[in-house]
Amino acid sequence: MLNLNNILVILLSFVITLPLYSHWLGSTITYIFYLLAIAGSSYLFYKNKSKFYFLDLPFFLFVILSLFSVIYTVSFDYMTELLYIPLLVFIYIFGKSLIYDNNIKNFFSGLTLFFFLFSIYLVFQLIENSFNYGLYYHFSNASNKVEYLTMSMYAGTVAIYAYFMVETYILRLFLLFYTYILIFISGARFSIIFFVALTLILFLNNKNIVKNIFIILFGLITLFLINNYFKIIDTQFIFDFFNFSINRLNHFDMHNNSLIGRFQAIQDSFLALNQHPFFGYGLHSSPHIIHFIYPHNLLLEAWLDLGILGLLSILTMIILTLIVLWKIRKNRYFTFFTTLYIYILLAHLKSFSIFHATLFFLITSTIFAYYQRKKH
């Protein structure tokens, strides 16, 4: 039944996916949706009589330090990050409301729907660019270009949701196949490696492992023989299909410009922190201090911008979340929460800015709230 609660949850699931749509919507409409999200999350928090607990203190310390750092920041262009801070607060508040009714299912169903709608456009763009994600993002005339890291993170989130939470077998199978294809052609090395490892772990933990191995081998041999006889798919096409990802994985070494740039950013961050370890350099200081948009590590970015207390606030959040996950290991959502949290956490330890980490703070808040509800 569609009611105000469900409408707000779906609205907030769209807000979480806005990085996929922001080029189309423009900044004005994007900020309007952010304001709606702030109002919606406040209403849900009040309606569900949610509460704050000791576990929430590190997050609010992070927020206070972020606001305080504006006083001494070396940056002259910090307004975008500053405007994101209230959004992160209310996204965190919204996370507490996901534990009530069917909000978790409705939220991730909405996120899956909005990702799927975007991906339809993406697939058409990839078709026009020989399924090469690099060509689509760097050289095409597409009206909306979403870089591979963002796309793959949302695809990975949907894949994890599909595997652990979608009950309909056909839908689960379709979503897994669809998201895996997008991940494996995206060139996102972390996501590719993560889902290869996750699939192997899940496969090896399956009680019917011998049966599954036989079925997979039989299916692969059958497909190979059919394709070899009827020439349905050219093997060169398959290679071209994954060519962008293959090239990125083949250059996963210290001669790769992407890795060189990130290691340089990390090295420069530590050199800068040797001079200002306690307070950092203030909000959005990375472009001015290390000449990189951000250090591509949420712990390092918190330390560089907010000082040692900023680092400790995020580090404490991570440690507390892992402890809470261990304590709810026998509960219904444990495997889903744990897998999703580890995926999002590792993604933010490798890429993304902490001040745009809506998924990271959302899932952290939800895990804390779920634990507190079960505890009481």
N, C-alpha and C positions, 0 to 999 in steps of 0.2 A: 504494500500500500504506500502510495506516494504522499508523504506529509512533510511538514516544515523541517523536521529533523533530517529526513532522508535527502531533501533538496539541498540543505546546507552541507551535508556530508559530500554529496556529489559535486557541489560547487567548489568545495575545498579540495577535492581530488583533482578538479580541473586546474585550480590555482597551483597545485604542486607540479602539474605538467606544463605550466606556462613557459618554461625554457624551450619547449618544443614549438611554441606558437608565437613567441614574443615578436619575431620579425614581421609576422603578418599583422599583429594587433597594434604595434607601435607602443611607445612608452606611456601615452596618456591612458589608453584603454587598459594596458597592463596594470598601471597603478590603481585604476578604478577597481579592478578585480582584487587587487591586494587589499584595498580598503573594505571591500565586501567580505573578504576572508577574515579580516580583523573583527568586523561586526559579527560574522557568523560564528567564529570560534568563541567569542565572548558569550554569545547567547547559549551555545551548547555547554560551555563550562558552567554557566549559571543554572541552566535547566537541569543538568545532571548532578548539581551540587558537588562538583569536583573539588578536591582539596590539594593544597601543596604540602609536601612532606620534606623531611631532612634530605632525601635523595635529590631534591630539586635545587638545593643551595648552590652546587657548583655551576649550574647553568646560569642562575641569576648573578653569581659573581662574575661570570664571563660577560654578561650583558652590562653590568655596572662598570666593569673595567673598560669595555668597548666605548661606552659613552664618555667616561672620564678621559680616555686617551685623546679625545678630540681637542682637549685643552693644549696638549703639547705635540700633536702630530706634525710631522715634517711634510705631510702631504697637503697640497692645495686643492685636491680633487677627491674628496672623501664622501661626498654627498650621497652617492649611490649606495655605498656600504652603510652609511648612517641611516638611510631610509629603510634598508633591509632589516635593521635591528628590531624595530617594533614588529615587523612581519614575523621574524624568527620567534619572538616572544609569544605571539598569538598562535603561530603554528605549533609551538611547544604546548601551549594551553589546549589547543585542539586535540593534540595527541592523547590527552587525558580522557577525552570524550569518546575515543574510538573503542574503549572497552565495554561500552554500554550497548544494549540491544544487539542489532546486527551491523553496527557501524563499521567494524573491521572489514567484514565481507563487502558491505556497500562501498566503502572507501576504495578498496583495492579493485573492486569490479569497475568503479568509475575510472580509476587510474588506468586500468587495462583498456577500457573503451576509448579513452582519449588518446592513449598511446597508439591504439590500433587505427584510429581515424587519421592521425598524423602519418603513420607508417604506410597507409595507402598512397598518400601523396609521395612519400619517400620512394616507394617501390616503383612508381611511374617514372620518377626522376632517375632512379638507378637503371631502369630499362633503357632510357634514352642515353645513358652514359656507360653502357656495356657492363652494368652491375659493378662498376668501379667506384667505390665510395670516395676515393681521392679526386676523381674527375668531377663527380657531382659537387663536392664541397669547394674545391679550389678553382674549377674552370668552367662550370656550367652557368647557365643563365637562370637558375632556379630562383623563384621569388622568396623562398624560405630555406636557408642553409643551416642545418644543425650539425655541429661537429661530432665526430665519431664517439668521443668520450661520453657526451651527454646522451646521445641516442642509445648507446650500448648499456649505460647505467639503467635507463628506463626499461629497455628490453630485458635486461637481467632481472630487474625487480618483478616484471610481469612473469618471467619464466619461473622464478622462485614461488611466486603466488600460485601459478598454475599447477606446479608440481605438488605443493603441500596443501593447497586450500580449495582448488576447483574439484568438485565431486563428479561432474559429468565426464566420463572417460573420453568421449570423442572430442569434447571441447578442450580438455586438458592436453590431449595428444596434439591437437591442432595448434594450440598456443605454444606448446613446447617446440614443435617443429618450426613454427613461424619465427619465434623469437631467437631460436638457435641459429637459424639461417641468417637473420639480420646481424647477430653478434659475430658470426664467423666470417661474414664478408665486410665487416666494418673496419677491420684493421686495429681494433682496440685490443691490444696485446693482453692487458690485465684481465679483461672480461673473458677473452678466449681461453686463457690459461685457467682461470677460476672455474669456468663451466666444464672444461675437460676434466679437471680434478674432481669437481663436485659429481659429475656423471659417473666417474670411475668409483668414487666412494659409495654412492648410492647403489651402483651396480654390484659391487663386491659385498655390500651388506644385505643384498637380497637373498632370501632363503632359497629361491629357485634359480640360483646362479648358473648351475650346469644346464638347466633347461633353457635359460635365457641365452647363454652362449651358443647353444645349438640352434636356437631359433634365429638369432642374429646372423650366424655364419651361413645357415641355410638360406636366409633371405638375401644376403649379400651375393652369394654364389648364384642364386636364381636370377637376381637382377642383372648380374654381370653377363650371364649366358643369354638372357633375353635381349639385353642391349647389344651384345656382340653379334647376335643373329639378325635382329631387325634394324640395327643401326639407328636406334631412337635418339640417342644423345651422343654427340661427338665428344670424345674424351678431352679434346682441346677446349671445348666449351666449359667443361667442369673446371679445368685448370684456370681458364680466364675468369670464371665466376668467383674464384677465391684468390685471384692473383694479387689483389691489393693487400690482403691479409698475409698471404704467403711472403710477399716482399718485405712487409714490416717485421714479420717473425724471423725472416732470414737475416735481417739487419738489426737484430736485438743484441747489440754489443756496443762497446765504447767508441765505435767509429760512426754511430748513428747520431745525426744532428739533434734529434729530439732528446735523446738521452744525454748528450753532451750539454745541451742547454739546461736541462733539469739538474744535473749534477753541479753545474756551474752556479745555478741559483741557490742550491743547498749550501755549497761551499761559501758563497758570498754572504749568505744569511748568517752562518756561524762566525765568519770574520766580523760582520757588523755587530753581532751579539756579544762579542768579546769586549766591545766598547760600551754597550748599553744593555747589560743582561737583566737588570732589575725592572725597568719600566718599559723597555722597548722603544720604538720610534713613533708609536701612535697609529691610529686607524688608517688603513690602506697605505702603509709606508713603503711596501715592496717596490713599486715602480721607481721611487726616488732613491731608495737605499741599495737595492740589488739590481735595479733596472730590468726587472722581470715582473709581470703582472701580479704574481704571487708565487710563493715557494713550492707550490704543488705538494704540500704536506700540511694538514690542518694543525698538527702540534707545533711545527716550526713557524707557521704563520701566526698562531696565537702568541708564541713567544716573541717573535719579531715585532708584532704590533702592540702587544699588551704587557710584555715583560714576563717575569718568572711566575707571577700570580696567574696570568692568562694561561700560560702553559699548564700550571698545576690544576686550574679549573677544568680544562678539557681532559687532561690526563685522569683526573679524579672521576669525571663523568664516565669515561671509558672503563675504568677499573670497576666502578660501582655497577655499571651495566652488565659486565661479565659476571660479577658476583651474583647479581639478581637472576641472570639467565641460568646460572648453576642451581640456584634455589628453586626455580620453577621447572626444573628438568623433567618432572613427572606430569606436568600440566599439558593441556591440549595444544597450546600454541607454541610450545617450547622449540620444536624443530624449525618451524616456520620463522619465528622471531630470531632464533640464533643464526640461521643461514642468511637471512636477509640483513641482519645487523652486521655480521662479519663481512658480507659482500660490500655493503655501503661504507663501512668503516675503512676497509682496505682501499676502496676506490678513492676515499678522501685522504688517505695517507699517501696516495700516489698522485692524485690529481684533484682539481677543483679548489675553490676558495671556501674557507670556513663560513664566511659571511653570506654565502649563497647556498649553504648546506641544509636546505629545508627538509629533505628526506632523512638526513642524519639526525637532526634534532627531533623530528616527528617520531621516528621509530624509537629513539631513546626515551622520550616522554611516555609513549604508549607502553613500553616494557616496564618502566617504573610504576605507572598507574595500574597495570595489570597485576603486578606483584603486590602492591599495597591493597588492592581490592581483595585478592585471594588471602592475604594476611589477616585482614579484618573480617 
